[in-house]
Amino acid sequence: MADAVRPFAVPVAALRKSTGATRRVSLEGAFDDLAALGVAVPAGEPVRVTLSLSSYPGGIVAAGRAVTRWSGECRRCGGVVRGALDVEVHERFAPDGGSPANEDAYPLVGDELDLEPMVHDSLLLDLPLAPLCRVECQGLCPVCGVNRNQHSCSCAPPPDPRWAALDALRDR
């Protein structure tokens, strides 16, 4: 099975010998650099992967789920937001994976399947781009900067520059 240094590496020699053979694997590891736009899977946070590996002529298909937690910053108020990821994965691995002839498959090197790039890519693509602490978050006041979820302010909303020409006519 996988080792502590490479938790997402799986030996597949026996699986590759028999076309159509299937094997279930459950793995757990962590990433140090899984982040996008202020949202990240914290370093050391466990990533649990449960997959069914199936051989086909020339490669392996990996299908299953990857589960972990993420944290980030609310897009409106800047507060801390936390959530969970539960990503469905279904990818091919082939000896010429990643080459121009087979660019939609991950590389299969020898008799070892390195699932780390697939798990990394799948989680990264599923991270929220603009998380909210809650749907009804009121955000920060654009004038004084107070967090309107915690305090109210009496600031007038800033004028909309798109209406400036009409406002000038009204003020005559």
Sequence and secondary structure as in RCSB ss.txt:
>XXXX:A:sequence
MADAVRPFAVPVAALRKSTGATRRVSLEGAFDDLAALGVAVPAGEPVRVTLSLSSYPGGIVAAGRAVTRWSGECR
RCGGVVRGALDVEVHERFAPDGGSPANEDAYPLVGDELDLEPMVHDSLLLDLPLAPLCRVECQGLCPVCGVNRNQ
HSCSCAPPPDPRWAALDALRDR
>XXXX:A:secstr
   SSSTTEEE HHHHTSTT EEEEEEEE  S  EETTEE  TT  EEEEEEEEEETTEEEEEEEEEEEEEEE T
TT  EEEEEEEEEEEEEEETTTTSGGGTTSEE BTTEEE HHHHHHHHHHHS SS  SSTT   B TTT  BTTT
          GGGHHHHHHHT 
